[in-house]
Structure formats: C-alpha cells, structure tokens
Amino acid sequence: MSQTALKQPPSDDPYDIALEDIDMSDASLYPNQRHWGLFERLRNENPVHFYEHEEFGRFWSVTRYADIMAVDTNHQQFSSEPSIFLVDGPDGEDENFDPETFIAMDPPKHDVQRKAVTPAVAPPALKELEPLIRQRVGATLDSLPVREPFNWVDLVSIEITTQMLATLFDFPFEDRYKLTYWSDLTTANPAVLETMGLTEEGRREALYECLEVFGTLYAERAALPPANDFISLMAHNEDMKSLDPMNLLGNLMLLIVGGNDTTRNSMSGGVLALHEHPDQFAKLKADPSVIPNMVSEIIRWQTPLAYMRRTAVEDVELGGKLIKEGDRVLMWYISGNRDERAIERPNEFLIDREGARRHLSFGFGIHRCMGNRVGEMQVRILWEEILKRFERVEVVGTPVRTFSNFVMGFTDLPVVLHPKKH
C-alpha cells in the first residue's frame, strides 16, 4: 500500500509539467488540493493516461466518468484480483501476511463472501438500528463544547462511526477505538505510519493482534445462536466457516475500513462544504427536507476513497488506448465525480442537485459499496440532529487533510458550535 511521493508539478499550475510526467499516485498532491487541476487536464487531454512509476511500475489513470463506469461494470475484462490498491500484496518480508478480501476477488468467490455479511447492512437491519443511531448521535452532539474550538474529526466524525462499527460487529463497546486504529493502519502509507510511530513490521504485528481478537470473538459467536452482526454472520455461514486466517483478516479489514472511512470523512467534509458555501447552508436551514439529497452531494463532493484499482485480464482498448493484459488500471472516482461531461456544474456544491445519487463514490457493478445505505443514514441523521441544536457549525481554522492518494479525509477540522437561539 506504499504511496510515496516522487514527481509533482513544480507549482500549482497543472500545465507546469509535461503530460507524460503527471503522476496521480503522488500522495503529496492531495493534502494541498493540488490534484484538481491535474485531473481536469487529464480529462481534457488524456483521459486514459499511462504512467511508468519508478517504484510501482506501469499503471493507467482513468479519469472520465463514462470510462470509469465502463471499467467498473466490466469485471470480466478488468479483475479485482490481486488488489484494489495500486501495489500488490503486503509490503515487508513476511510472506505469510497476505490478507485476502472479497473486494479483491472475482465471482464466484466474491459473491459468496459478500452475500454472507450483507444482511447486517440490509434495509430491515438499518430500520431497526436507526433509533439507536439517532440516540447516540444526539448524545454525542450534546456532549460537545459550545462556543469554544474543538476538533470535529475526533469528537464527532470518529466517535459516531466508531460506535456504529462496534454495533455492526457486536464488538466490545469499551474497546471500540481499536476498530478506528486498525482501520487507519490498514490504509496508512509509509509517511502516515511514521506519524503513528510504526514501521511496516509494527503494522503487521498490530493487524495480527486484530486477527487474534476477532478470532476469539469468531469462536464465541460460532458457539452461540446465529445473530445479525458481521462476525456471527461469517461464523454461521456454511461457505465462510472454513475461512483461512488471512481471508478472515482481509474481510475484517475491508468491513472495518468500509464502515469507517466513507462515513467519517463525509461527516467532516460536509461540515467544511457547508461552511464554505453559506448559500447552501441557508438553503438547508430553509428546507431541511433536502437533507437526504444533500448527503449524496456531500459524498460526491468529498469522494472519500479517491480510486479503486483493477487489473486487465486480457488486452483491452479503452478511450483509444490499448491496455495490455496484466496492466493496472486506476479508476479515479475523485476525477469522475467532477467530470462536466457527466455531471452538470460539477465544481459547484449544490445540496439540491438533481440526480445527486449518480456519483461514483460507492463504485458500480458487483463491487458497489454494500454499506452505502448505512453510511448515508448516519450522515443524514447527523445533519437532522445538528439542525435541531445549532445555529451553525463554524470552521475556525485550516483543515488538515490525510496524507494519502487513496483516503480523501481529514485529521483535523477545528470548529466552533453556535447554539440555536430559543
């Protein structure tokens, strides 16, 4: 999952670099928001863009909405195996540490493993969970300091999503912050690992601990009557009972990250977007019924995961380019969500956007995010409860964004809450 920085344009001008030298895997572009102009240039001049990386090797960047859809919905020619990340498999010397996850599988194995855990986030389960989530969101908001600065990421976005994760796994609630830690470890590049005080070996050790903790829970659930949490669903499914440890760990990592990153960063991204677009916040206050549609627009605007990777299983022509068998293809959702060919006024944040749910952030085809409804529900409830309590959420400092080419998130969003006047 290495995402080290190599080349980048010498300035904020996307034309200050030769087209063939544009490297969208450069993680340093994203925290400073320097990627937008480069993606726009690629969409206009070279929408299926080849780059040979000194460290990672050859890969293609697909940047237009229609081309991304063509790849995402064609798993026969574009495989999810062996990885959804730019690089294959684990870093380091431990050959036994190679977590296998159903998002990086093709049918039929993918379908069996995905289907086993889907009931935990199906509409009947969410209907049952909604009152609990609303109660927890309300309690979280009521615990916040008012009229004084705090980090929204820590006290709201992480707190709410971590509580939800604990519920979906029926994980010991007092230990729920381990889930956030394991999620961050899973997607961290070497630079982020360093800030966490870890090496690649340290990451592996922590994830082995994750496997050990869940292995114990798995054995306990297998001995109990079936329930509708992720662990129990896997433990009681005939096709999942015999999972080897690396496949179990891979699926756990997938479900933890899937339940964490999209929702957490949409919760933070929405606060920033509405702060930066006061006309849209006024529109929201005037008509709170727009919230469900606004949630989709927030998820498009933020695009919490920048790309997904596929691997060509045969020579394929795309956008007039010949992609060779074995080539890696990155579908840049973050670019497709700003493609004016498919989305009207894509660089505007419009909470009442028509067809807002047609964004790419959840993917399409067989790998469309299975938890998309639970993520949308949490963001919707959050904004419904915010409007009951606060006049506005004011961003009072510079947001600090995640150093990553994969997770489009925040580590710090300083805000002040202004209570409603009664």
Helices and strands as residue ranges (DSSP letters): G 19-21, G 27-29, H 35-45, E 48-53, E 57-62, H 65-72, E 78-79, G 102-104, H 109-117, G 118-121, H 123-142, E 150-151, H 152-152, I 153-158, H 159-169, G 173-175, H 177-187, H 190-195, H 200-222, H 230-235, H 245-276, H 278-286, G 288-290, H 291-302, E 307-312, E 316-318, E 321-323, E 328-332, H 333-336, G 356-358, G 365-367, H 372-389, E 390-395, E 400-401, E 410-412, E 414-419
